[in-house]
Amino acid sequence: MNIRGIDFVNSISTLLETGQSDKPKNEKQFGVLLKEALNKVNEQQMISDEYKKLLAIGDVDNLHDVTIAAEKANISLQLTLGIRNKIVEAYREIMRMQI
């Protein structure tokens, strides 16, 4: 029986030591993607608030636009909160693991 070493572990330790990876330079980092997504959610909330202000002063011709903007903002916020809850739950589960 021939037993080979795990080359993958050696390549990971080499990458960690040198600080380099094989990913392309044009690939966005997770933090940047997360920030952009949160900015889009915030933008939708601000658009919804602006429509509500315009509705209050009577400058909106179409009530459907106000309702659609409010629902888009609500759905994106609920999705963001759901993702956040899953991430927190996963983090807590990892913290409970014994090494």
Summary of the structure (lengths in Angstrom):
residues: 99
radius of gyration: 23.2
end to end distance: 30.9
largest distance: 81.7
contacts: 184
relative contact order: 0.07
helix: 75%
strand: 0%
